[in-house]
Amino acid sequence: MEECPSLWRGIGRIRKSGLKIRRAFAGFDAELKFRPRISRPKENKACICGDVIKGVKTPLECKLFAKLCKPESPAGACMVSGEDVCGVL
């Protein structure tokens, strides 16, 4: 494996934050073999998950928290599971 840029939901692209298969092992890379079409996740413009994840804001400052954004219907990455920042409140 080697480092590569990666997209992080709510934050964006971060250099060297992901891993990819080295060129020497490209024959084992399913992404190269099958060429899947992966669409970017749709972000709700009102969601402040990026700021919550970075520690700039708290979940309680989000207009969507516990209204539109709930564990059953998350609007952003912070509420995706019970262990995420918003999911524990």
TIVO-2410 file (N, C-alpha, C; in nm, 3 decimals):
# residues 89
REC num residu      c1      c2      c3 atome chaine
REC   1      M   0.085  -0.118   0.000     N      A
REC   1      M   0.000   0.000   0.000    CA      A
REC   1      M   0.089   0.124   0.000     C      A
REC   2      E   0.030   0.235  -0.047     N      A
REC   2      E   0.099   0.364  -0.043    CA      A
REC   2      E  -0.003   0.474  -0.018     C      A
REC   3      E   0.045   0.586   0.035     N      A
REC   3      E  -0.043   0.697   0.066    CA      A
REC   3      E  -0.098   0.759  -0.062     C      A
REC   4      C  -0.219   0.814  -0.050     N      A
REC   4      C  -0.281   0.886  -0.161    CA      A
REC   4      C  -0.379   0.987  -0.103     C      A
REC   5      P  -0.421   1.085  -0.183     N      A
REC   5      P  -0.523   1.178  -0.133    CA      A
REC   5      P  -0.655   1.104  -0.117     C      A
REC   6      S  -0.738   1.151  -0.025     N      A
REC   6      S  -0.867   1.088  -0.003    CA      A
REC   6      S  -0.970   1.195   0.030     C      A
REC   7      L  -1.096   1.171  -0.011     N      A
REC   7      L  -1.205   1.262   0.021    CA      A
REC   7      L  -1.267   1.220   0.154     C      A
REC   8      W  -1.288   1.317   0.242     N      A
REC   8      W  -1.348   1.292   0.372    CA      A
REC   8      W  -1.480   1.369   0.378     C      A
REC   9      R  -1.586   1.297   0.404     N      A
REC   9      R  -1.719   1.355   0.407    CA      A
REC   9      R  -1.726   1.467   0.510     C      A
REC  10      G  -1.772   1.582   0.466     N      A
REC  10      G  -1.784   1.697   0.556    CA      A
REC  10      G  -1.659   1.780   0.565     C      A
REC  11      I  -1.545   1.727   0.522     N      A
REC  11      I  -1.419   1.800   0.531    CA      A
REC  11      I  -1.362   1.829   0.393     C      A
REC  12      G  -1.364   1.731   0.305     N      A
REC  12      G  -1.307   1.749   0.171    CA      A
REC  12      G  -1.186   1.662   0.150     C      A
REC  13      R  -1.105   1.698   0.052     N      A
REC  13      R  -0.987   1.621   0.013    CA      A
REC  13      R  -0.868   1.654   0.105     C      A
REC  14      I  -0.803   1.549   0.156     N      A
REC  14      I  -0.685   1.564   0.241    CA      A
REC  14      I  -0.571   1.484   0.181     C      A
REC  15      R  -0.459   1.551   0.157     N      A
REC  15      R  -0.341   1.484   0.101    CA      A
REC  15      R  -0.292   1.374   0.194     C      A
REC  16      K  -0.249   1.266   0.138     N      A
REC  16      K  -0.187   1.154   0.210    CA      A
REC  16      K  -0.273   1.099   0.324     C      A
REC  17      S  -0.405   1.105   0.310     N      A
REC  17      S  -0.491   1.054   0.417    CA      A
REC  17      S  -0.557   0.921   0.381     C      A
REC  18      G  -0.529   0.872   0.262     N      A
REC  18      G  -0.585   0.744   0.218    CA      A
REC  18      G  -0.476   0.647   0.181     C      A
REC  19      L  -0.516   0.528   0.143     N      A
REC  19      L  -0.421   0.425   0.099    CA      A
REC  19      L  -0.468   0.367  -0.034     C      A
REC  20      K  -0.373   0.335  -0.119     N      A
REC  20      K  -0.404   0.267  -0.244    CA      A
REC  20      K  -0.300   0.158  -0.268     C      A
REC  21      I  -0.335   0.065  -0.353     N      A
REC  21      I  -0.244  -0.046  -0.384    CA      A
REC  21      I  -0.129   0.005  -0.469     C      A
REC  22      R  -0.008  -0.034  -0.435     N      A
REC  22      R   0.110   0.007  -0.512    CA      A
REC  22      R   0.103  -0.046  -0.655     C      A
REC  23      R   0.167   0.028  -0.745     N      A
REC  23      R   0.168  -0.009  -0.887    CA      A
REC  23      R   0.217  -0.152  -0.909     C      A
REC  24      A   0.313  -0.197  -0.830     N      A
REC  24      A   0.367  -0.333  -0.846    CA      A
REC  24      A   0.261  -0.441  -0.824     C      A
REC  25      F   0.153  -0.405  -0.753     N      A
REC  25      F   0.047  -0.501  -0.722    CA      A
REC  25      F  -0.084  -0.465  -0.793     C      A
REC  26      A  -0.076  -0.388  -0.901     N      A
REC  26      A  -0.195  -0.341  -0.974    CA      A
REC  26      A  -0.284  -0.455  -1.021     C      A
REC  27      G  -0.228  -0.571  -1.046     N      A
REC  27      G  -0.307  -0.687  -1.088    CA      A
REC  27      G  -0.407  -0.732  -0.983     C      A
REC  28      F  -0.389  -0.690  -0.859     N      A
REC  28      F  -0.479  -0.726  -0.750    CA      A
REC  28      F  -0.576  -0.614  -0.714     C      A
REC  29      D  -0.571  -0.503  -0.787     N      A
REC  29      D  -0.651  -0.384  -0.756    CA      A
REC  29      D  -0.790  -0.395  -0.820     C      A
REC  30      A  -0.890  -0.421  -0.738     N      A
REC  30      A  -1.028  -0.436  -0.787    CA      A
REC  30      A  -1.079  -0.307  -0.852     C      A
REC  31      E  -1.035  -0.193  -0.802     N      A
REC  31      E  -1.079  -0.066  -0.861    CA      A
REC  31      E  -1.032  -0.054  -1.006     C      A
REC  32      L  -0.909  -0.095  -1.033     N      A
REC  32      L  -0.858  -0.092  -1.171    CA      A
REC  32      L  -0.926  -0.198  -1.258     C      A
REC  33      K  -0.951  -0.314  -1.201     N      A
REC  33      K  -1.010  -0.423  -1.277    CA      A
REC  33      K  -1.156  -0.399  -1.314     C      A
REC  34      F  -1.236  -0.350  -1.218     N      A
REC  34      F  -1.380  -0.337  -1.240    CA      A
REC  34      F  -1.425  -0.194  -1.273     C      A
REC  35      R  -1.341  -0.095  -1.247     N      A
REC  35      R  -1.372   0.046  -1.277    CA      A
REC  35      R  -1.511   0.088  -1.227     C      A
REC  36      P  -1.537   0.075  -1.097     N      A
REC  36      P  -1.671   0.112  -1.047    CA      A
REC  36      P  -1.695   0.262  -1.057     C      A
REC  37      R  -1.819   0.299  -1.080     N      A
REC  37      R  -1.857   0.440  -1.080    CA      A
REC  37      R  -1.905   0.474  -0.940     C      A
REC  38      I  -1.832   0.559  -0.874     N      A
REC  38      I  -1.866   0.596  -0.737    CA      A
REC  38      I  -1.900   0.745  -0.736     C      A
REC  39      S  -2.024   0.776  -0.704     N      A
REC  39      S  -2.065   0.916  -0.700    CA      A
REC  39      S  -2.031   0.977  -0.564     C      A
REC  40      R  -2.006   1.106  -0.565     N      A
REC  40      R  -1.977   1.175  -0.439    CA      A
REC  40      R  -2.105   1.181  -0.356     C      A
REC  41      P  -2.092   1.167  -0.224     N      A
REC  41      P  -2.212   1.175  -0.140    CA      A
REC  41      P  -2.274   1.315  -0.149     C      A
REC  42      K  -2.406   1.322  -0.144     N      A
REC  42      K  -2.474   1.450  -0.147    CA      A
REC  42      K  -2.467   1.512  -0.008     C      A
REC  43      E  -2.416   1.633  -0.004     N      A
REC  43      E  -2.402   1.704   0.124    CA      A
REC  43      E  -2.517   1.803   0.139     C      A
REC  44      N  -2.578   1.805   0.256     N      A
REC  44      N  -2.679   1.905   0.287    CA      A
REC  44      N  -2.605   2.035   0.317     C      A
REC  45      K  -2.640   2.142   0.249     N      A
REC  45      K  -2.570   2.271   0.264    CA      A
REC  45      K  -2.577   2.324   0.407     C      A
REC  46      A  -2.682   2.290   0.481     N      A
REC  46      A  -2.698   2.338   0.618    CA      A
REC  46      A  -2.618   2.255   0.719     C      A
REC  47      C  -2.566   2.140   0.677     N      A
REC  47      C  -2.492   2.051   0.767    CA      A
REC  47      C  -2.356   2.111   0.801     C      A
REC  48      I  -2.321   2.111   0.929     N      A
REC  48      I  -2.192   2.166   0.973    CA      A
REC  48      I  -2.097   2.057   1.023     C      A
REC  49      C  -2.116   1.934   0.977     N      A
REC  49      C  -2.033   1.823   1.023    CA      A
REC  49      C  -1.883   1.850   1.011     C      A
REC  50      G  -1.842   1.911   0.902     N      A
REC  50      G  -1.700   1.941   0.885    CA      A
REC  50      G  -1.647   2.023   1.001     C      A
REC  51      D  -1.722   2.124   1.042     N      A
REC  51      D  -1.680   2.208   1.155    CA      A
REC  51      D  -1.686   2.132   1.288     C      A
REC  52      V  -1.785   2.043   1.302     N      A
REC  52      V  -1.797   1.962   1.424    CA      A
REC  52      V  -1.679   1.865   1.433     C      A
REC  53      I  -1.648   1.798   1.322     N      A
REC  53      I  -1.537   1.703   1.321    CA      A
REC  53      I  -1.405   1.772   1.352     C      A
REC  54      K  -1.388   1.895   1.301     N      A
REC  54      K  -1.264   1.970   1.325    CA      A
REC  54      K  -1.261   2.035   1.463     C      A
REC  55      G  -1.372   2.030   1.537     N      A
REC  55      G  -1.378   2.088   1.671    CA      A
REC  55      G  -1.404   2.237   1.673     C      A
REC  56      V  -1.446   2.293   1.562     N      A
REC  56      V  -1.474   2.437   1.553    CA      A
REC  56      V  -1.612   2.470   1.609     C      A
REC  57      K  -1.707   2.377   1.591     N      A
REC  57      K  -1.842   2.395   1.641    CA      A
REC  57      K  -1.887   2.269   1.714     C      A
REC  58      T  -1.997   2.279   1.789     N      A
REC  58      T  -2.052   2.163   1.858    CA      A
REC  58      T  -2.180   2.119   1.786     C      A
REC  59      P  -2.221   1.994   1.806     N      A
REC  59      P  -2.345   1.947   1.744    CA      A
REC  59      P  -2.465   2.034   1.777     C      A
REC  60      L  -2.469   2.088   1.898     N      A
REC  60      L  -2.583   2.169   1.940    CA      A
REC  60      L  -2.594   2.300   1.862     C      A
REC  61      E  -2.486   2.341   1.795     N      A
REC  61      E  -2.490   2.461   1.712    CA      A
REC  61      E  -2.547   2.435   1.573     C      A
REC  62      C  -2.571   2.311   1.540     N      A
REC  62      C  -2.623   2.275   1.408    CA      A
REC  62      C  -2.774   2.289   1.403     C      A
REC  63      K  -2.824   2.358   1.301     N      A
REC  63      K  -2.968   2.378   1.284    CA      A
REC  63      K  -3.042   2.248   1.254     C      A
REC  64      L  -2.970   2.149   1.202     N      A
REC  64      L  -3.033   2.022   1.165    CA      A
REC  64      L  -3.036   1.921   1.279     C      A
REC  65      F  -2.952   1.940   1.381     N      A
REC  65      F  -2.935   1.842   1.489    CA      A
REC  65      F  -3.067   1.810   1.558     C      A
REC  66      A  -3.098   1.680   1.564     N      A
REC  66      A  -3.218   1.626   1.630    CA      A
REC  66      A  -3.348   1.671   1.565     C      A
REC  67      K  -3.340   1.736   1.449     N      A
REC  67      K  -3.461   1.775   1.375    CA      A
REC  67      K  -3.460   1.694   1.246     C      A
REC  68      L  -3.394   1.746   1.144     N      A
REC  68      L  -3.380   1.674   1.017    CA      A
REC  68      L  -3.274   1.565   1.029     C      A
REC  69      C  -3.173   1.590   1.110     N      A
REC  69      C  -3.060   1.497   1.125    CA      A
REC  69      C  -3.074   1.414   1.253     C      A
REC  70      K  -3.102   1.286   1.234     N      A
REC  70      K  -3.119   1.192   1.346    CA      A
REC  70      K  -3.045   1.064   1.311     C      A
REC  71      P  -3.019   0.976   1.408     N      A
REC  71      P  -2.948   0.851   1.376    CA      A
REC  71      P  -3.020   0.769   1.269     C      A
REC  72      E  -3.153   0.776   1.263     N      A
REC  72      E  -3.228   0.699   1.164    CA      A
REC  72      E  -3.219   0.761   1.025     C      A
REC  73      S  -3.192   0.891   1.019     N      A
REC  73      S  -3.184   0.963   0.891    CA      A
REC  73      S  -3.075   1.070   0.900     C      A
REC  74      P  -2.948   1.030   0.900     N      A
REC  74      P  -2.839   1.127   0.915    CA      A
REC  74      P  -2.827   1.220   0.795     C      A
REC  75      A  -2.800   1.346   0.823     N      A
REC  75      A  -2.776   1.444   0.717    CA      A
REC  75      A  -2.627   1.456   0.688     C      A
REC  76      G  -2.545   1.413   0.782     N      A
REC  76      G  -2.401   1.425   0.765    CA      A
REC  76      G  -2.325   1.313   0.833     C      A
REC  77      A  -2.195   1.315   0.817     N      A
REC  77      A  -2.108   1.210   0.869    CA      A
REC  77      A  -2.109   1.200   1.021     C      A
REC  78      C  -2.139   1.308   1.090     N      A
REC  78      C  -2.135   1.308   1.237    CA      A
REC  78      C  -2.243   1.223   1.302     C      A
REC  79      M  -2.350   1.194   1.227     N      A
REC  79      M  -2.464   1.123   1.285    CA      A
REC  79      M  -2.479   0.982   1.227     C      A
REC  80      V  -2.383   0.935   1.152     N      A
REC  80      V  -2.398   0.809   1.081    CA      A
REC  80      V  -2.412   0.688   1.174     C      A
REC  81      S  -2.343   0.688   1.286     N      A
REC  81      S  -2.356   0.575   1.378    CA      A
REC  81      S  -2.368   0.624   1.523     C      A
REC  82      G  -2.403   0.536   1.611     N      A
REC  82      G  -2.419   0.572   1.751    CA      A
REC  82      G  -2.289   0.619   1.818     C      A
REC  83      E  -2.176   0.585   1.758     N      A
REC  83      E  -2.047   0.624   1.816    CA      A
REC  83      E  -1.997   0.757   1.763     C      A
REC  84      D  -2.062   0.812   1.661     N      A
REC  84      D  -2.018   0.939   1.604    CA      A
REC  84      D  -2.052   1.054   1.697     C      A
REC  85      V  -1.989   1.168   1.673     N      A
REC  85      V  -2.001   1.284   1.761    CA      A
REC  85      V  -2.146   1.320   1.793     C      A
REC  86      C  -2.229   1.335   1.692     N      A
REC  86      C  -2.369   1.372   1.714    CA      A
REC  86      C  -2.452   1.256   1.766     C      A
REC  87      G  -2.419   1.137   1.726     N      A
REC  87      G  -2.496   1.019   1.765    CA      A
REC  87      G  -2.489   0.989   1.915     C      A
REC  88      V  -2.386   1.036   1.983     N      A
REC  88      V  -2.372   1.006   2.126    CA      A
REC  88      V  -2.447   1.106   2.213     C      A
REC  89      L  -2.491   1.217   2.156     N      A
REC  89      L  -2.562   1.317   2.237    CA      A
REC  89      L  -2.707   1.283   2.256     C      A
***
